[in-house]
């Protein structure tokens, strides 16, 4: 009998087009779901028949509660270098192999700048006006001479900072682990957390979500920002206290925000972040490019082939 594999949360219905899945013909039957299930019981029922579950990064959590109730599950194939939504201890307990794929930060770096530029020149507002029959309705900002604040200076943050310097911006950074040597190597000025929030005209978030960074940006931090400042988050939603952000946006405490990530995804509908005029909201697409998808799904196919060959011998 063929093994059964499922691809979850293929929102754009493109997974089967991004790799040659035919190499699994006769050995693995592939099922694809394009919708997202948030309810654990519904997800367990859906996954019950499958030997292999293919997950896109952190779209569908595979918790201990879910894993221990999937008697047929033998392998979890995740995209990306790691996936915090998979309980690795539970997988090990039940003898389930977990594999990952290659990854590139380039799409997220580029998309961060898409959002910064769109915010500076009010692209969303002007496009909406034009579609409604209007003409110019706002005055944009030049980036040269402005301060770009980076909350985090890892792979993404440091690259975003280099581009900021190319635009003639003053680039400053802070994070809990950032050292003067690391900042100097990136050509960025290390400042205190308070100075970061006080001075940034554009504050871009580039730290990983962890217990230490959960709600790292809260009401106190947002209150320190200038009323002309804008916040950009392409990292993880819970790094920012969403209630505090909404309060800051509706009160005019900050000028606006560009948000690609949320506490709960997909984002609820209706939701204030879908409706506020000073919010540029996108559906977690910073990493969604054809090149990276081909890496994700191509590596996933190779991972499944390798796993099947280990179990059953060469094709």
C-alpha positions as CSV (number, residue, x, y, z in Angstrom):
1,X,0.0,0.0,0.0
2,X,1.1,3.6,-0.7
3,X,1.9,5.9,2.1
4,X,-0.4,8.8,2.5
5,X,1.0,12.4,2.7
6,X,-0.9,15.6,3.2
7,X,0.2,19.2,2.3
8,X,-1.5,21.7,4.7
9,X,-2.4,25.3,4.3
10,X,-1.5,25.7,0.6
11,X,-3.3,29.0,0.6
12,X,-2.5,29.9,-3.1
13,X,-2.9,26.3,-4.4
14,X,0.6,26.2,-5.8
15,X,2.5,23.5,-3.8
16,X,2.2,20.9,-6.5
17,X,3.4,23.3,-9.2
18,X,6.6,24.3,-7.2
19,X,8.3,20.9,-7.3
20,X,8.3,17.6,-9.2
21,X,6.1,15.5,-6.9
22,X,5.8,12.8,-9.6
23,X,8.9,11.1,-8.2
24,X,6.6,9.9,-5.4
25,X,4.1,8.3,-7.7
26,X,3.4,4.7,-6.7
27,X,5.0,5.2,-3.3
28,X,3.2,8.1,-1.7
29,X,-0.3,9.4,-2.3
30,X,-0.5,13.2,-2.0
31,X,-3.5,15.2,-0.7
32,X,-3.6,19.0,-0.6
33,X,-5.7,21.3,1.6
34,X,-5.9,25.0,0.7
35,X,-7.9,26.1,3.7
36,X,-6.7,26.5,7.3
37,X,-8.2,24.8,10.4
38,X,-7.7,26.6,13.7
39,X,-9.7,24.1,15.8
40,X,-7.4,21.3,17.1
41,X,-10.2,18.7,17.0
42,X,-10.9,19.4,13.4
43,X,-7.2,19.3,12.5
44,X,-6.8,16.0,14.3
45,X,-9.7,14.5,12.3
46,X,-8.2,15.8,9.1
47,X,-4.7,14.4,9.8
48,X,-5.8,11.0,11.1
49,X,-5.3,9.0,7.9
50,X,-1.9,10.4,7.0
51,X,1.7,9.0,7.4
52,X,3.4,12.2,6.4
53,X,2.3,15.7,7.2
54,X,3.8,18.6,5.2
55,X,3.5,22.0,7.0
56,X,4.4,25.4,5.8
57,X,6.5,27.0,8.5
58,X,4.2,28.0,11.4
59,X,0.8,28.0,9.7
60,X,-0.5,24.8,11.4
61,X,0.8,24.0,14.9
62,X,1.6,20.4,15.7
63,X,1.4,20.3,19.4
64,X,1.7,17.4,21.8
65,X,-2.1,17.3,22.0
66,X,-2.3,16.8,18.3
67,X,0.7,14.6,17.7
68,X,-0.2,12.0,20.4
69,X,-3.6,11.5,18.7
70,X,-2.3,10.7,15.3
71,X,-1.4,7.0,15.4
72,X,-0.5,6.8,11.7
73,X,1.9,9.8,11.7
74,X,5.5,8.8,11.0
75,X,7.0,12.0,9.5
76,X,6.6,15.7,9.7
77,X,8.1,17.6,6.7
78,X,8.3,21.3,7.6
79,X,9.5,24.2,5.4
80,X,12.3,26.4,6.8
81,X,15.3,25.7,8.9
82,X,13.2,25.3,12.1
83,X,9.6,25.5,13.1
84,X,8.6,26.6,16.6
85,X,5.1,25.3,16.1
86,X,6.2,21.7,16.2
87,X,6.6,20.0,19.6
88,X,9.8,18.2,18.9
89,X,9.8,16.4,22.2
90,X,6.4,14.9,21.5
91,X,7.5,13.9,18.0
92,X,10.6,12.2,19.4
93,X,8.5,10.4,22.1
94,X,6.3,8.9,19.4
95,X,9.2,8.1,17.0
96,X,8.1,10.7,14.4
97,X,10.9,12.0,12.2
98,X,10.9,15.8,11.7
99,X,12.7,17.2,8.7
100,X,13.3,20.8,7.4
101,X,14.3,22.6,4.2
102,X,16.6,25.3,3.0
103,X,15.7,28.9,3.6
104,X,16.7,32.4,2.4
105,X,16.2,35.7,4.2
106,X,16.2,37.7,0.9
107,X,12.4,37.8,0.3
108,X,11.8,39.2,3.8
109,X,14.6,41.8,3.5
110,X,13.2,43.0,0.2
111,X,9.6,43.0,1.5
112,X,10.5,45.0,4.5
113,X,11.7,47.7,2.2
114,X,8.6,47.4,0.1
115,X,6.6,48.3,3.3
116,X,8.9,51.1,4.4
117,X,8.8,52.7,1.0
118,X,5.1,52.3,0.7
119,X,4.6,53.9,4.1
120,X,6.9,56.8,3.3
121,X,5.1,57.6,0.0
122,X,1.5,56.6,1.1
123,X,1.2,54.1,-1.7
124,X,-1.8,52.3,-0.3
125,X,-3.8,55.5,0.2
126,X,-2.8,57.0,-3.2
127,X,-3.7,53.8,-5.0
128,X,-7.0,53.6,-3.3
129,X,-7.7,57.2,-4.2
130,X,-6.8,56.6,-7.9
131,X,-9.1,53.5,-8.1
132,X,-11.9,55.6,-6.6
133,X,-11.5,58.3,-9.3
134,X,-9.4,60.6,-7.2
135,X,-6.0,62.1,-7.6
136,X,-3.2,63.2,-5.2
137,X,-4.4,63.2,-1.6
138,X,-1.2,63.1,0.5
139,X,2.3,64.4,0.7
140,X,5.1,61.8,1.0
141,X,8.4,61.8,2.9
142,X,12.0,61.5,1.7
143,X,14.0,58.8,3.5
144,X,17.4,60.6,3.3
145,X,18.2,62.1,6.6
146,X,15.5,60.2,8.5
147,X,16.4,57.7,11.2
148,X,15.8,54.0,10.7
149,X,15.6,52.1,14.0
150,X,16.2,48.4,13.9
151,X,14.9,46.2,16.7
152,X,17.3,43.4,16.1
153,X,20.4,43.1,13.9
154,X,20.6,39.5,12.7
155,X,20.6,38.3,9.1
156,X,17.5,40.3,8.2
157,X,18.0,43.4,10.3
158,X,21.6,43.9,9.3
159,X,20.7,43.7,5.6
160,X,17.8,46.1,6.1
161,X,20.2,48.5,7.7
162,X,22.7,48.4,4.8
163,X,19.9,49.3,2.4
164,X,18.8,52.1,4.8
165,X,22.4,53.5,4.6
166,X,22.2,53.4,0.8
167,X,19.1,55.6,1.1
168,X,21.1,58.1,3.2
169,X,19.3,57.2,6.4
170,X,20.8,57.4,9.9
171,X,20.6,53.8,11.1
172,X,20.5,52.9,14.8
173,X,19.8,49.5,16.4
174,X,19.2,47.8,19.7
175,X,18.4,44.3,20.9
176,X,18.9,42.4,24.1
177,X,22.0,40.7,22.8
178,X,23.4,43.3,20.4
179,X,27.1,44.1,21.0
180,X,29.0,47.2,20.0
181,X,31.3,44.9,17.8
182,X,28.3,43.5,15.9
183,X,26.8,46.9,15.4
184,X,30.1,48.3,14.2
185,X,30.5,45.4,11.7
186,X,27.2,46.3,10.2
187,X,28.0,50.0,10.1
188,X,25.1,50.7,12.5
189,X,25.1,52.8,15.6
190,X,24.2,50.9,18.8
191,X,21.9,52.8,21.0
192,X,19.8,52.2,24.1
193,X,16.3,50.8,23.9
194,X,14.9,54.2,24.9
195,X,16.9,56.1,22.3
196,X,15.8,53.6,19.6
197,X,12.1,54.3,20.2
198,X,12.7,58.0,20.8
199,X,14.5,58.7,17.6
200,X,13.3,56.3,15.0
201,X,11.2,57.7,12.2
202,X,10.8,54.2,10.9
203,X,11.1,51.4,13.5
204,X,11.5,47.9,11.9
205,X,11.3,44.7,13.9
206,X,13.8,41.9,13.3
207,X,14.0,39.7,16.4
208,X,12.8,36.2,16.9
209,X,9.7,35.5,18.9
210,X,10.6,34.0,22.3
211,X,9.5,34.4,25.9
212,X,12.0,37.3,26.2
213,X,10.6,39.1,23.1
214,X,6.9,38.4,23.6
215,X,5.3,41.9,23.8
216,X,8.8,43.5,23.7
217,X,7.0,46.4,22.0
218,X,4.3,47.5,24.4
219,X,2.4,50.6,25.4
220,X,5.5,52.0,27.2
221,X,7.7,51.6,24.1
222,X,5.1,53.0,21.7
223,X,4.5,56.0,24.0
224,X,8.2,56.9,23.5
225,X,7.9,57.1,19.7
226,X,7.4,60.3,17.9
227,X,3.8,61.1,16.6
228,X,5.3,61.1,13.1
229,X,6.9,57.7,13.5
230,X,5.9,54.5,11.8
231,X,6.3,50.9,12.9
232,X,7.1,48.0,10.5
233,X,6.7,44.3,11.6
234,X,7.7,41.5,9.3
235,X,8.9,39.3,12.1
236,X,6.2,37.8,14.4
237,X,3.0,39.3,15.6
238,X,3.2,38.7,19.3
239,X,6.5,40.7,19.6
240,X,4.2,43.7,19.5
241,X,1.3,44.1,22.0
242,X,-1.5,44.3,19.6
243,X,-3.9,46.0,21.9
244,X,-1.3,48.7,22.6
245,X,-0.6,49.1,18.9
246,X,-4.2,49.6,18.1
247,X,-4.5,52.2,20.9
248,X,-1.5,54.0,19.6
249,X,-2.7,54.0,16.0
250,X,-6.3,55.2,16.8
251,X,-5.1,57.9,19.2
252,X,-2.5,59.3,16.9
253,X,0.4,58.4,19.3
254,X,2.2,57.1,16.2
255,X,1.6,58.0,12.6
256,X,1.1,54.5,11.2
257,X,2.2,50.9,11.0
258,X,2.9,48.4,8.3
259,X,2.1,44.9,9.6
260,X,2.6,41.5,7.9
261,X,2.3,39.3,10.9
262,X,-0.4,38.8,13.6
263,X,-1.2,37.2,16.9
264,X,-3.6,34.8,15.2
265,X,-3.3,33.9,11.5
266,X,-5.1,34.1,9.3
267,X,-6.2,37.5,10.6
268,X,-9.8,37.7,11.8
269,X,-12.4,39.3,9.6
270,X,-13.6,41.8,10.6
271,X,-10.5,43.2,12.4
272,X,-9.3,46.7,13.1
273,X,-6.0,46.1,11.4
274,X,-7.9,45.5,8.2
275,X,-9.8,48.8,8.5
276,X,-7.6,51.5,10.0
277,X,-6.6,54.1,7.4
278,X,-3.1,54.5,8.9
279,X,-2.3,50.7,8.7
280,X,-0.8,49.0,5.7
281,X,-1.7,45.4,6.4
282,X,-0.5,42.4,4.3
283,X,-1.3,38.7,4.8
284,X,2.1,37.3,6.0
285,X,3.7,37.3,2.6
286,X,7.2,38.7,3.4
287,X,8.7,35.2,2.6
288,X,6.2,34.3,-0.1
289,X,8.1,34.3,-3.4
290,X,8.3,31.7,-6.2
291,X,12.0,31.2,-5.6
292,X,11.7,30.4,-1.9
293,X,8.6,28.3,-2.5
294,X,10.5,26.2,-5.0
295,X,13.2,25.7,-2.3
296,X,10.6,24.8,0.3
297,X,8.6,22.3,-1.8
298,X,11.6,21.0,-3.7
299,X,13.4,20.2,-0.5
300,X,10.2,18.7,0.9
301,X,10.0,16.2,-2.0
302,X,13.6,15.3,-1.6
303,X,13.1,14.8,2.2
304,X,10.2,12.5,1.6
305,X,12.1,10.5,-1.0
306,X,15.1,10.1,1.3
307,X,12.8,9.0,4.2
308,X,10.9,6.5,2.1
309,X,14.2,5.1,0.7
310,X,15.5,4.7,4.3
311,X,12.4,2.7,5.2
312,X,11.7,0.7,2.0
313,X,14.9,0.8,-0.1
314,X,15.7,2.8,-3.3
315,X,13.0,3.6,-5.9
